[in-house]
Amino acid sequence: MTRPDVIKKVIELLQHLPGIGPRQAERFAYALIDMKAEAPRALGESLIALAAGVTRCQECMRVVETGHRTCATCADGAVRHLIVVEKDQDIDAFERSGITDTGFHLLRGFILGGPDDAMVRDRIRSLYARIETLLKNPSDASVEITLAFAATADGDMTAAYITKILEPLASQKLSITRLGRGLSTGSELEYADRDTIKNAFASRNKTL
Ligand SMILES: [Zn+2]
C-alpha cells in the first residue's frame, strides 16, 4: 500500500489508545485529513499542551497541572475519608455525582495476578501509609476508606486483597467500606449514572 508516511504514522499512533484498532485508526486519520486545517492543528496543539501541562498528585495520583506536587484536596490534608478507585474516570464519576468531603486514592489498575500488579501493589502500600498517617494525626479522629470498584471479579479480588493488607490497621477508628446496592454485576463505575453512584455510596457496607 502506497500510503504517505505521515498517514501511516498517525494511524500507528492512534492505535496506542485504548480500544482503537487499525480500522478505527484509519477512519480517524482520514477524517482528520478531510477536516478544515484548523481542527487537526488545534488537536495537535492541545495534545502538546496536555503532554506538557499535566502531571500526577504525589499522594492520590489524580491528574493535576504541572508545577503542583499534590492536588488541592491532598494539599489541604483535612479529608479523613478516602475513596479508592481503579482509574481516572472513576474520580470524574464521583465528582459528577456531587459527593464531596472525600479524597481519592487511585490504583491505576486491579490486582489480576500478572506482571502489572507490581504498580498496583505499590499504590496499595502507599494507601497503607496514608491511612497510618491519618490515624496518627490527630489520634482521636476516625478514618474511613471506601473501596469503590466495579462489580466485577477483578474488582472483588482487589477489594479482598486490600482488606487483607489493611488488617493490621484495624481499629475502632478505621472503617473500610465497599459500595452497596445499585451497581449491577459487571458494571463499570465510569458508565454508571449519577444517582446509581450516589445510592451505591450512601448504602456502602463495612468490610473491616
Ligand atoms: Zn491528591
Residues whose N, C-alpha, C, O or C-beta is under 5 A from the ligand:
A	BS01	ZN	C57 E59 C60 M61 T70 C71 C74
